[in-house]
Amino acid sequence: MIAAWMIYLVLIAGLLSGAGLAADAALRLAGREARWVWVAALLASLGWPLAAGLVGTAGPVPNPDAVPVVARVVAAAMPAASPGMVALDTLLLVAWGAASGAVLLLLVLSQRALRRDAASGHLRELDGHRVCITAASGPAVVGGLRRAAIVLPAWIVDLDPSVRSLAVRHEAEHLRTGDVRLLAVVVLAAVACPWNPFIWWQLRRLRDAMELDCDRRLLRAGVEVRAYGSLLLEVARRHERRPLALALAARPTLLSRRIDHMTSRSSSTRGVRAASAAVLAGLLVFLACETPTPAGDAEALATAPQAALPDRPPQLVSIPAPVYPPLLRQAGIEGDVVLEFMVDPSGQVDAASVIVVPGQPPAHRALERAAAEAIRVAVYQPAVIGGAPRAMRIRQTVSFRLPAATADTAS
């Protein structure tokens, strides 16, 4: 089960990464900033699967116009989870926790190293800003949620005053917009899912987008392109790779992209390319929305040999009336939705285990969603086997029917 959710997390993050890349391109072509695209992608890559796993924990609002559910229950004994699956889930959870702890420790140690570097330097006023001059490479903005500071290498001081002021101005712009504080929040995504390669890629794209956005703001403020380009070349030449840390320092590999964006010219196809990229982003987000969540043990055990019949099968106690989709009601569309799911020994439905069994004819997707939402918050008397309550997999049909007068009017 854990492995299935991990694969689902990677798949969703991959689709959102593609959507983010397309949206980034669309915004750049439109002359807009794009760092918030990657913030959204990172947060959605974590929050979306979490929401998908928890959906249904709160019941739908009762609708007095909803058609009452017409259902039948067919129960089958649920085999206990295999020892191999339990061991695999345990191993994955332990490895997940260890990896998250290691990344968090590396982040803390990297921050301490950067603060030691800053503490070894000296503060001074430079081009109207208070900066810390150190022997380390840079320049960079270093900090966290509470405070951030401009840290410059000693060689910056020896540059031509006009070039040096651009370096200070660039880092001051990062400080003004709170980029490092934003990075401090979203870097927790890598701590939460260190095994997900798309999370790391999105984090890298966010840092790149912050640099590109900063370049755009400075150029729009009147900075001369040639002088700014010379500064970027000098910084790239002296760059020293930094460990994982809350520091904004440009990568040399980003240099060509930054120069391309600085020197790009408008073209007649720019609008078409931006629109195409936006459409592609929307399509990938739609695919992420339509990606089914792991069905849990119910689907995997649908064809498993069944145990002896229970002394008493699960009995439905209460279920909220499923909300009949208004458009389907108006169109007179009816249907039967067959669901399979787990009822635990306390009589609660395992929301993550609810799956739709294909019917003949298949029901409308909106009816399937309405039926699943209602089933997830249904309450049962649990199955009894050997005098004790037991978890069981059950199949239930939810029928959506309109009163005869309504159906005749719709037709």
C-alpha positions as CSV (number, residue, x, y, z in Angstrom):
1,M,0.0,0.0,0.0
2,I,2.8,2.4,0.9
3,A,4.6,1.6,-2.3
4,A,1.5,2.3,-4.4
5,W,1.1,5.7,-2.8
6,M,4.8,6.5,-3.3
7,I,4.4,5.7,-7.0
8,Y,1.3,7.9,-7.1
9,L,3.2,10.8,-5.5
10,V,6.0,10.5,-8.1
11,L,3.4,10.3,-11.0
12,I,1.5,13.4,-9.7
13,A,4.7,15.3,-9.1
14,G,5.9,14.4,-12.7
15,L,2.7,15.7,-14.3
16,L,2.8,18.9,-12.2
17,S,6.4,19.3,-13.1
18,G,5.5,19.2,-16.8
19,A,2.6,21.6,-16.2
20,G,5.0,23.9,-14.3
21,L,7.5,23.9,-17.1
22,A,4.8,24.7,-19.7
23,A,3.3,27.5,-17.5
24,D,6.8,28.9,-16.8
25,A,7.4,29.1,-20.6
26,A,4.0,30.7,-21.2
27,L,4.7,33.4,-18.5
28,R,8.2,34.1,-19.7
29,L,6.9,34.5,-23.3
30,A,4.3,36.9,-21.9
31,G,6.9,38.9,-20.1
32,R,5.7,37.8,-16.6
33,E,7.4,36.5,-13.5
34,A,7.1,32.7,-13.0
35,R,8.5,31.8,-9.6
36,W,5.0,31.3,-8.1
37,V,4.3,28.6,-10.7
38,W,7.0,26.5,-9.0
39,V,5.8,27.3,-5.6
40,A,2.3,26.1,-6.6
41,A,3.8,23.0,-8.2
42,L,5.8,22.1,-5.1
43,L,2.9,22.6,-2.7
44,A,0.4,20.8,-5.0
45,S,2.8,17.8,-5.4
46,L,2.5,17.3,-1.7
47,G,-0.9,18.6,-0.9
48,W,-2.8,17.1,-3.8
49,P,-2.0,13.4,-2.9
50,L,-2.7,14.1,0.7
51,A,-6.1,15.6,-0.1
52,A,-6.8,12.7,-2.4
53,G,-6.1,10.3,0.4
54,L,-8.3,12.2,2.9
55,V,-11.1,13.0,0.6
56,G,-14.4,11.7,1.9
57,T,-13.5,12.0,5.6
58,A,-16.1,14.8,5.8
59,G,-19.5,13.8,4.4
60,P,-21.3,15.7,1.7
61,V,-23.9,18.3,2.7
62,P,-27.3,16.7,2.7
63,N,-29.4,17.7,-0.2
64,P,-33.2,17.5,0.3
65,D,-33.7,17.1,-3.4
66,A,-31.3,14.1,-3.8
67,V,-32.7,10.8,-4.8
68,P,-32.4,8.2,-1.9
69,V,-29.9,5.5,-2.4
70,V,-31.2,2.1,-3.5
71,A,-28.5,-0.4,-2.5
72,R,-27.8,-4.1,-1.9
73,V,-24.8,-5.5,-0.1
74,V,-22.9,-8.6,-1.0
75,A,-20.2,-9.4,1.5
76,A,-17.1,-11.5,1.2
77,A,-14.5,-12.2,3.8
78,M,-11.4,-10.1,3.7
79,P,-8.1,-12.0,4.0
80,A,-5.6,-10.6,6.3
81,A,-2.8,-8.7,4.8
82,S,0.2,-10.9,3.9
83,P,3.2,-10.7,6.1
84,G,5.3,-9.8,3.1
85,M,3.2,-6.7,2.4
86,V,3.2,-5.7,6.1
87,A,7.0,-6.0,6.1
88,L,7.4,-4.0,2.9
89,D,5.2,-1.2,4.3
90,T,7.2,-1.1,7.5
91,L,10.6,-1.1,5.6
92,L,9.4,1.7,3.3
93,L,8.1,3.8,6.2
94,V,11.4,3.4,8.1
95,A,13.5,4.2,5.0
96,W,11.2,7.2,4.3
97,G,11.7,8.6,7.9
98,A,15.4,8.0,7.8
99,A,15.8,9.8,4.4
100,S,13.8,12.8,5.6
101,G,15.8,13.0,8.8
102,A,19.1,12.9,6.8
103,V,18.0,15.7,4.5
104,L,16.8,17.8,7.4
105,L,20.1,17.2,9.2
106,L,22.1,18.2,6.0
107,L,20.0,21.3,5.7
108,V,20.7,22.3,9.3
109,L,24.4,21.7,9.0
110,S,24.6,23.6,5.8
111,Q,22.8,26.6,7.4
112,R,25.2,26.5,10.3
113,A,28.2,26.5,7.9
114,L,26.9,29.5,6.0
115,R,26.3,31.4,9.3
116,R,29.8,30.6,10.4
117,D,31.1,32.0,7.1
118,A,29.0,35.1,7.6
119,A,30.2,35.5,11.2
120,S,33.8,35.3,10.1
121,G,33.3,38.3,7.8
122,H,32.8,41.9,8.6
123,L,29.8,44.2,8.1
124,R,30.0,47.4,6.1
125,E,27.9,49.8,4.1
126,L,28.3,49.2,0.4
127,D,26.4,51.1,-2.3
128,G,23.7,52.1,0.2
129,H,23.2,48.6,1.7
130,R,24.5,46.8,4.7
131,V,26.4,43.7,3.6
132,C,28.7,41.1,5.1
133,I,32.1,40.7,3.3
134,T,33.6,37.2,3.6
135,A,36.4,35.2,2.1
136,A,33.8,32.8,0.6
137,S,32.5,32.9,-3.0
138,G,29.2,34.4,-3.9
139,P,27.4,36.7,-4.0
140,A,24.3,35.3,-2.3
141,V,21.5,36.1,0.1
142,V,21.6,33.8,3.1
143,G,19.0,33.4,5.7
144,G,15.8,31.6,6.8
145,L,12.3,32.4,8.0
146,R,13.3,35.1,10.5
147,R,16.0,37.0,8.9
148,A,18.2,37.1,5.8
149,A,21.4,39.0,4.9
150,I,23.4,39.9,1.9
151,V,26.8,38.1,1.9
152,L,29.4,39.2,-0.6
153,P,32.9,37.8,-1.4
154,A,35.9,40.0,-0.9
155,W,36.6,40.1,-4.6
156,I,33.4,42.0,-5.2
157,V,34.8,45.1,-3.4
158,D,37.6,45.3,-6.0
159,L,35.3,45.4,-9.0
160,D,34.5,48.5,-11.0
161,P,32.1,50.5,-8.8
162,S,29.3,50.4,-11.5
163,V,29.6,46.6,-11.7
164,R,29.9,46.2,-7.9
165,S,26.7,48.2,-7.4
166,L,24.8,45.9,-9.7
167,A,25.9,42.9,-7.6
168,V,24.7,44.6,-4.5
169,R,21.5,45.8,-6.1
170,H,20.7,42.2,-7.4
171,E,21.1,40.7,-3.9
172,A,19.2,43.6,-2.3
173,E,16.3,42.8,-4.7
174,H,16.2,39.2,-3.5
175,L,16.1,40.5,0.0
176,R,13.3,43.0,-0.7
177,T,11.1,40.4,-2.3
178,G,11.6,37.8,0.5
179,D,12.9,35.1,-1.9
180,V,14.9,33.3,0.8
181,R,12.0,33.2,3.2
182,L,9.9,31.7,0.5
183,L,12.6,29.2,-0.3
184,A,12.8,28.3,3.4
185,V,9.1,27.3,3.3
186,V,9.1,25.3,0.1
187,V,12.4,23.5,0.8
188,L,10.4,21.5,3.4
189,A,8.9,19.7,0.4
190,A,12.2,18.0,-0.2
191,V,12.4,17.1,3.5
192,A,8.9,15.6,3.3
193,C,9.6,13.5,0.2
194,P,13.3,13.2,-0.3
195,W,12.9,10.1,-2.5
196,N,10.8,11.9,-5.1
197,P,13.1,13.2,-7.9
198,F,10.5,15.6,-9.3
199,I,10.3,17.4,-6.0
200,W,14.0,18.1,-6.2
201,W,13.7,19.2,-9.8
202,Q,10.9,21.6,-9.0
203,L,13.0,23.1,-6.2
204,R,15.8,23.6,-8.6
205,R,13.5,25.3,-11.1
206,L,12.1,27.5,-8.4
207,R,15.6,28.8,-7.5
208,D,16.3,29.4,-11.2
209,A,13.0,31.2,-11.6
210,M,13.9,33.5,-8.7
211,E,17.1,34.5,-10.4
212,L,15.3,35.1,-13.8
213,D,12.6,37.1,-12.1
214,C,15.2,39.2,-10.3
215,D,17.0,39.8,-13.6
216,R,13.7,40.9,-15.2
217,R,12.9,43.4,-12.4
218,L,16.3,45.0,-12.6
219,L,16.3,45.3,-16.4
220,R,12.8,46.9,-16.3
221,A,14.2,49.3,-13.7
222,G,16.8,50.5,-16.3
223,V,19.9,48.4,-15.6
224,E,22.2,48.4,-18.7
225,V,22.2,44.9,-20.2
226,R,25.9,44.8,-21.2
227,A,27.1,45.7,-17.7
228,Y,24.7,43.3,-16.1
229,G,25.8,40.5,-18.4
230,S,29.5,41.2,-17.6
231,L,28.6,40.8,-13.9
232,L,26.9,37.5,-14.5
233,L,30.0,36.2,-16.4
234,E,32.3,37.2,-13.6
235,V,30.1,35.6,-10.9
236,A,29.9,32.4,-13.0
237,R,33.7,32.3,-13.4
238,R,34.3,32.6,-9.7
239,H,31.3,30.4,-8.6
240,E,31.8,27.8,-5.9
241,R,29.2,25.1,-5.5
242,R,27.2,25.4,-2.3
243,P,25.6,22.5,-0.4
244,L,21.8,22.3,0.2
245,A,21.1,25.5,2.1
246,L,18.8,28.5,2.2
247,A,21.0,30.6,0.1
248,L,20.3,32.2,-3.3
249,A,23.4,31.9,-5.4
250,A,23.2,31.6,-9.1
251,R,24.4,28.4,-10.8
252,P,26.9,28.7,-13.8
253,T,24.7,26.3,-15.8
254,L,21.9,28.9,-15.5
255,L,24.0,31.6,-17.1
256,S,23.1,30.9,-20.8
257,R,19.3,30.9,-20.0
258,R,19.6,34.2,-18.1
259,I,21.5,35.8,-21.0
260,D,19.0,34.4,-23.5
261,H,16.1,36.0,-21.5
262,M,17.9,39.3,-21.2
263,T,18.6,39.6,-24.9
264,S,15.5,37.9,-26.4
265,R,13.5,39.9,-28.9
266,S,9.8,39.9,-29.6
267,S,8.6,37.9,-32.5
268,S,5.3,37.4,-34.4
269,T,4.9,33.9,-33.0
270,R,5.5,34.8,-29.3
271,G,1.8,35.1,-28.5
272,V,1.0,31.8,-30.2
273,R,3.8,30.0,-28.4
274,A,2.7,31.4,-25.1
275,A,-0.9,30.3,-25.7
276,S,0.2,26.8,-26.7
277,A,2.4,26.5,-23.6
278,A,-0.6,27.6,-21.4
279,V,-2.9,25.0,-23.1
280,L,-0.3,22.3,-22.5
281,A,0.0,23.3,-18.8
282,G,-3.7,23.1,-18.4
283,L,-3.8,19.6,-20.1
284,L,-1.2,18.3,-17.8
285,V,-3.0,19.6,-14.7
286,F,-6.2,18.0,-16.0
287,L,-4.4,14.6,-16.4
288,A,-3.1,15.0,-12.8
289,C,-6.7,15.6,-11.7
290,E,-7.9,12.5,-13.5
291,T,-5.1,10.2,-12.3
292,P,-6.8,7.7,-10.0
293,T,-5.5,7.3,-6.5
294,P,-4.2,3.9,-5.3
295,A,-7.2,1.7,-4.6
296,G,-5.7,0.0,-1.7
297,D,-6.0,-3.6,-0.7
298,A,-9.6,-3.9,-1.9
299,E,-8.6,-3.8,-5.6
300,A,-5.6,-6.1,-5.1
301,L,-7.7,-8.7,-3.3
302,A,-10.7,-8.5,-5.6
303,T,-9.8,-11.8,-7.1
304,A,-8.2,-13.4,-4.1
305,P,-9.6,-16.6,-2.7
306,Q,-12.3,-15.8,-0.1
307,A,-12.5,-17.1,3.4
308,A,-15.5,-18.8,4.9
309,L,-18.8,-16.9,4.9
310,P,-19.3,-14.7,8.0
311,D,-21.7,-15.4,10.8
312,R,-23.2,-12.1,10.0
313,P,-22.3,-9.9,7.0
314,P,-21.9,-6.1,7.3
315,Q,-25.2,-4.3,7.6
316,L,-25.7,-0.8,6.5
317,V,-26.7,1.5,9.4
318,S,-26.6,5.0,7.8
319,I,-25.6,6.7,4.6
320,P,-26.0,10.3,3.5
321,A,-28.2,10.7,0.4
322,P,-25.9,10.9,-2.6
323,V,-26.1,14.3,-4.3
324,Y,-27.7,13.8,-7.7
325,P,-25.6,16.0,-10.1
326,P,-28.0,18.8,-11.2
327,L,-27.0,18.6,-14.9
328,L,-27.7,14.9,-15.0
329,R,-30.9,15.3,-13.2
330,Q,-32.1,17.9,-15.6
331,A,-31.0,15.7,-18.6
332,G,-32.9,12.7,-17.1
333,I,-29.8,10.6,-16.9
334,E,-30.0,7.6,-14.5
335,G,-27.5,4.9,-13.6
336,D,-26.2,2.2,-11.3
337,V,-22.8,2.5,-9.6
338,V,-21.2,-0.6,-8.2
339,L,-18.6,0.1,-5.5
340,E,-16.2,-2.2,-3.7
341,F,-14.6,-1.2,-0.4
342,M,-13.4,-2.3,3.0
343,V,-15.5,-2.0,6.2
344,D,-13.2,-2.2,9.2
345,P,-14.1,-3.9,12.5
346,S,-15.5,-0.6,13.9
347,G,-18.0,-0.4,11.0
348,Q,-16.2,2.5,9.2
349,V,-15.5,2.6,5.5
350,D,-11.8,2.7,4.5
351,A,-12.0,5.8,2.3
352,A,-8.8,4.9,0.4
353,S,-10.2,1.4,-0.5
354,V,-13.3,2.6,-2.4
355,I,-13.1,1.6,-6.1
356,V,-15.7,1.6,-8.9
357,V,-16.5,-1.7,-10.5
358,P,-17.1,-1.3,-14.2
359,G,-20.8,-1.9,-15.0
360,Q,-22.8,-2.7,-18.1
361,P,-23.6,-0.1,-19.2
362,P,-21.0,2.0,-17.4
363,A,-22.4,4.8,-15.2
364,H,-21.6,8.5,-15.8
365,R,-18.4,9.7,-14.0
366,A,-20.3,12.3,-12.1
367,L,-22.7,9.6,-10.7
368,E,-19.6,7.5,-9.7
369,R,-18.1,10.4,-7.8
370,A,-21.4,11.2,-6.0
371,A,-21.9,7.5,-5.0
372,A,-18.3,7.2,-3.8
373,E,-18.5,10.4,-1.7
374,A,-21.6,9.0,0.0
375,I,-20.2,5.5,0.6
376,R,-17.0,6.9,2.2
377,V,-18.9,8.3,5.1
378,A,-21.5,5.4,5.4
379,V,-21.7,3.6,8.7
380,Y,-22.1,-0.2,9.0
381,Q,-22.5,-2.9,11.6
382,P,-19.3,-4.8,11.0
383,A,-19.1,-8.4,9.9
384,V,-19.0,-11.0,12.6
385,I,-16.8,-14.1,12.1
386,G,-16.3,-16.5,15.0
387,G,-18.2,-14.2,17.3
388,A,-15.8,-11.3,16.8
389,P,-16.1,-8.2,14.5
390,R,-13.9,-8.5,11.4
391,A,-12.8,-6.3,8.5
392,M,-14.5,-7.4,5.2
393,R,-14.6,-6.3,1.6
394,I,-18.1,-5.6,0.4
395,R,-19.7,-4.7,-2.9
396,Q,-22.6,-2.3,-3.0
397,T,-24.7,-1.0,-5.8
398,V,-26.0,2.6,-5.6
399,S,-28.8,3.3,-8.0
400,F,-29.7,6.8,-9.2
401,R,-33.3,6.9,-10.3
402,L,-35.6,9.9,-11.1
403,P,-39.3,10.0,-10.2
404,A,-41.4,9.1,-13.2
405,A,-42.8,12.6,-13.6
406,T,-39.3,14.1,-13.6
407,A,-37.9,11.6,-16.1
408,D,-40.9,12.2,-18.4
409,T,-40.4,16.0,-18.3
410,A,-36.7,15.6,-19.0
411,S,-37.3,13.4,-22.0
